[in-house]
Structures are given as structure tokens and as C-alpha cells.
Amino acid sequence: MIVPQRRAGFLLRLCCLAAVLFLTACSPRGFLAPPASPFNAEEVNVILRHLSAQGTLVNTLFCTGTLTSKKGITQQEAAITIVGKRNPFQIKIEITHPWGSPIANLIADDHRFTLILFPEKQILLGSVKKGKRSRSFPIPLDPASLWSLVRGYPVLPQYAHAGSPKKDVIRLFNGQNSLLRRIDVGFSPIRPRACFFPETGMTQYFGSFEKDGDIEFAREVTLKDSSAGTSFRLLVKHVLFNPLLPAGVFQVVKPGDFKTILIPEEKPGEHTP
């Protein structure tokens, strides 16, 4: 039980605390910390030149690592092997169980993709133009998203103009003023943290940056689809940039007893869940 004097002291301290909170909430903006400024035009140009220069440093790559998929409380991990070429764009991804049995093989170029799903015994064939996604393989299949994922660095599209709406954010627009990319990036050092792809509604997050000579890359890339509640984390264990790739490396044997399914192109604005 609080005695009267102690009770009075307690109430006094409580009133003082309430007054401080009230005055803080009602303080004019001049008394609060000013919001951080967006990048100015010169800073935007410096950042975009740096990102663009990094994009030219890697034309081929080979890497191995792990791919962790998560949906809700369900999480699965698989081994992954990637071979890629930037120009002309070709990529091959092999996903296997930790004990070695295959899960999926993906072959893609600038126009088409072939996706072999071993558990389902299916071969999916389709166009990459709309970033088509399968329920069984919900990773975007368009070249820009794929190359950003495996390169560990965002790819800049052809854009008409750029702007910085707030601190550490750059937006790229086309000639119709439609958003092409949103890039979250630090300035000192220049380091991309995230890249949003409006066409697919997915965001890539980059972490654990390293350098191989002049090449900057993230060993950890997380791909999130908020609308579907899914995420994929690519953790690169071993990587080799600009290797000489052997002939036929982008070919894959299609099992004869698998069902072939032709995937139609999406209509504008559609996203397959």
C-alpha cells in the first residue's frame, strides 16, 4: 500500500512524464530532427554510373550454393548450381535435394525458357517476356530479374529519366513516366540494398557484399513476393566470374516420359500466383 506522501510523489512523477510526452508530440517540426534529404541530381548520376559500370564487368559466371525457399512457416533448402552468360543472355540453373536427386532444371535466354520439374514429371515451355512464373517454380523468368539474382547485383534497364524521392532511394522511369525500377542504395560506399521490379511485384534484397578484383557482388540475395507470401534466399558458396564456358553447357536432356506443357504469355498486368 502506498502511503500518502509516497503516493503524492508517484503522481507528481507520472504527471511530469505525461507532460513531456504531450509536449514532444505537439512540438513544431523545427524542434524535431529534419528528414533526410533525397539524393541530388549529381549524386543520382554518380550512383547510376557506378551501378552501370558494375554491370559491364561480368559477362559469364559459374556458381554453387544453397537456395532456401519459405512460404509461411514452411521452409525448404536445396543445393543450386548456376551457369550464366550476360550477352547474349543465357542461363542454366540446376536445383537438387541435399542428397543429390534433382528437383528442377531451368534453361532460359532472351526469349524462351525450358523448365523441367522432376517431382511433377513435367517440362514447361514458355516466353520470358512477361516474367512468367509457375506455381511450382515461382521465381521470375525474365532476363533482368534472373541476372540480378545470380550476379548478386541489380541490373539497370534502359530508362528515360531518374529521380530520388527520398534518402537512399532512386527510381527509374520510362518515356511514359511508368516506374521501371526502385533501387534502395547507400551512397558512401555506393552499395545497392534492394531492387523492386514492378512488372513482377517482387523485390530482391542484397547482403554480405564482397569484392573479386573490381567486381562487387552480394553473396546473399533474397527474393520476396509479398503478395504470395513467399521468399527465396540464394546463398553463394563458390563463384567464378568470367570463366570460359564449354560448348553445350546450356543444353539439358529432356526426359522422354515427362509431360510437356506450353505456357501461354500473360496479358499486361497479370501475375501468375
N, C-alpha and C positions, 0 to 999 in steps of 0.2 A: 504494500500500500504506500502511495506517495504522500508524504506529509505536505502541509500547505506550502511551506517555503520552497521545498524541492519542486512541488507542482508548479508554483509560480515561475521558478527558473526554467523549468522544462517548457512551459507555454511561451515564455519570452523567446527562448531559442527557436522554437517552432515558428513563431511569428516572423522573426528575423529571416529565417530561411525562406519562408513563403514570399517575403518582400523582395529578397534578392532574385528569386526565380521570376517573379512578376516583372521586375524592372528589366531583367535580361530579355524577357520575351517581348517587352514593349519598347526596347531600345531602338532608336532610329538606326538605319543601315550604316550610318557613318561610324557608329560605335562598334560594329561587328567587323570581322575580318573581310576584306573585299574579295569578291570572287576572282578566281584565277583567270587571267586573260587568255583568249584564244591565240593560236599562232598567227603572227602577221604574215603578209604575203611573201616576204623574203624567207621566213622560216619554213613556210609551206613548200616553197621551191627547193630549198636546201634538202628537206626531208624527202621529197619526191625524187629528186636527183639521186639521193643515196639509195633509196629503195629500187629505183630503176637500174642503177649500176649493179647492185647485187643480183638483179635478175639476169644479167648477161654473163655472170661468172660461172654458171653451171649449165652445161648442155646435156651431160649424161650423168647418171648416178646408179649406184647399187647399194642397197642397204638391207639390213636384217634387224629384227626387233620383236616387240610384242604389241599386239592390238587388244585392248581391253574394251569390251562393249558393255554398256549399262543401260537398263531400262527399268525404272522404278527401283526395286530392291534386288532385281536380278542382275548379276554380273558374271561375265564370261571372259576368259583370257585365251588368246591363241597366238601362235607364232606367225610371223609375217616376213615375207621376202619380196623385195621390190626392185624392179629394173625399170629405168625410165630414160626417156630422151625428150628434150625440150623442143627442138626444132629439126625436123618436123616432129610434132608431138606423138609419142608412143609410150605406152606404159604397160607393164605386166605386174600383177600382184598375185602372189600365192599365199593363201591363208590356210594354216594347218593346225590340228589339235596339238597340244603339248606332247602327246605320244606319237605324233607323226602322220596320222591319217589326214587326208585333205578335206578341207571344208569348202573352199571356193577358189576359183582361178578367174582373174579378170584380165582381159586384153582390151585396150582402148586406144584410139587415135583421135584425130581431129573430127572425125565424122561418125564412127560407129564403135560399138562395144560388143564384146562377147563375154558373157558371164556364165561360168559353169558352177552350178550348185550341186555338190556331191551328195549331201544327205537327201536332197529332194530329187536327185537324178534328173536335173533339168539343165538346159542350155538356153539362156536368154540372149536374144539378139535385138539390138535397137540403136537408136540415134542418141548421140550425146548432146545435141543442140539445146535441148531444154533442161539439161541436168536431170535426166530421168532417174528415179530411184525405185528400187524394188523393195517389197516388204521384207524379203529375206536378206537384202543387202542394201540397207538404207543409207549408203554413202553416195554423195552426188557424183555423177559420172562425167561431168563436163571438164574439159581440159584445165581450165584455170583453177578450179577447186582442187582437182586431183594433184596438179603440180605443186600448188601451195602446200598441200598436205604432206607430200613425200619430200619436197625440197626443204620443208621447215622454215618457209619464208613466204610472205604474201606476194602474189603476182599482180602487177598493176595492169589494168585493162587500158585500151585506148579510150581516152576521155577528152571532153571538151573544156571543162574548167574544174577547178578545185576550190574548196573553202574550208575554214576551220570554225565551226560553230561554238566550240568551247575548248578549254585546255586539253591538250593531248589527243585531240580528235581531228581527223581530216576526212572530208567527204569528197568523192569523185563523182561527177555528173556527165551525162552525155549531152548532145546538142539540144535535146528536148527537155533538158533540165530534170531528167529522171536519175535517181540515185543508182550508181553502178557499184560502189563500194563505200563502206565506212571502215576506216582504219584507226585503231587506237594505238598511239605510238608515243614513246618518250623522246625527248629532244637531246638530252646530254647524258649518256650517249644516245644516238638515234637507234631505237630498238622497238620493233613492232610487237604489240602485246596481243592484239586481236584484230580479226578481219571479218566483217559481216558481208555476206553475199545475198542481196535482196532477191535474186531470181529463185533461189532455193530456200531462203529463210533460215540459213544455217550460219553459224559463227565458228570460226577457228580461233583457238587461243594458243599462243606460243610461249614456251617457257624453257628454262635450262639452256640458255644460249651458250654456244661455243664458237670458236673460230678455227678454220682449217686454212692457214695462209690468210688470204684476203676474204675468203668465203665465210660469211656469218650464217649460222643456222641454229634452229631450235631442236634439241634432242627430244623434246616432248611437245607434241601437238595434240590438242583436244578439240574434237569436232562435236558441236552441240546443236541439236534440233529441239528447241524449246517447245514447239507445237506438238511434237511427237513424244517428248519426254525422254529422248534417247541421247546418249553421248558415246563417243569413241575416242580413246586415248592411244595415240601412236607413240611408243617409246622406242627410239632408235638406239640400238646397242652398238652396231658397227655400220659405218658408212664410208663409201669410196666415191669421191666426186671426179667427174670427167674421165672415167675409165674407157678404154676401147672395148666396145661391146661386140661379142661374136655374132656372126651371121645366124639368123634364125632364132635369136634369143626371144623375140616377141611372138613366136608361134607356140601353139598349145595343141595337144592331142585331144580331140573331142570324143568322148566315149560313145560308141555306136548305139548302145542301148538306152541312152538318155533321151528324154523328150525335148524337142526344140520348140521354143515359144518365141514368136515375133512380138516385140513390144512396140505398140504404136506411139507416135510422137504425142507429147502433151499439147493441149491448147494453151495459148498465152494465159498466164496467171494461175495455171493448175499446178499443184504439187501432189505427187502420189504419197499417201501416208505410209 
